[in-house]
Amino acid sequence: MTRTRLLALPLALAVAAPLMGLSLPAAAQVDVDLVLRVPPPAPRVEPVPPPRPGHVWAPGYWAWRGNQHVWVAGSFQPVRAGHVYQQPRWVQRDGQWVFTAGRWARHDKDGDGVNNAWDRDRDGDGVNNRHDRHPNVGR
């Protein structure tokens, strides 16, 4: 009986705290991929608007909301120095569909999507670092 009351106390606090104006510590944010058995529809064709200085175009994608796929229109995202934008994507693995949200990848000076630590052409000039006299100087 006492154990049941102790387990119910945290739940009651979580529900009542916002009503009383109290703040509880936030939960840690974790990147979790969504896994479904339902495939996404074919991507829509969106016209890409003219470039904007300091922004990158993030194309639209199918998101899973509730119990169905919903189209999220493309948008401009402000550029982040030293990062490259990786768009949201659905990938089929073992008969299931895995969704990875869009994100900014760090440590990618040349914007090729490969982390500089593993990039064989860190400056993106087309010459392998091993044969490049200046492997960290861009095009």
Stockholm file with secondary structure:
# STOCKHOLM 1.0

chainA/1-139         MTRTRLLALPLALAVAAPLMGLSLPAAAQVDVDLVLRVPPPAPRVEPVPPPRPGHVWAPGYWAWRGNQHVWVAGSFQPVRAGHVYQQPRWVQRDGQWVFTAGRWARHDKDGDGVNNAWDRDRDGDGVNNRHDRHPNVGR
#=GR chainA/1-139 SS CHHHHHHHHHHHHHHHHHHHTCCCCCCCCCCCCEEESSCCCCCCCCCCCCCCTTEEEECCEEEEETTEEEEECCEEEECCTTEEEECCEEEEETTEEEEECCEEEESCTTCSSSCTTTCSSTTCSSSCGGGCSSTTSCC
#=GC SS_cons         CHHHHHHHHHHHHHHHHHHHTCCCCCCCCCCCCEEESSCCCCCCCCCCCCCCTTEEEECCEEEEETTEEEEECCEEEECCTTEEEECCEEEEETTEEEEECCEEEESCTTCSSSCTTTCSSTTCSSSCGGGCSSTTSCC
//
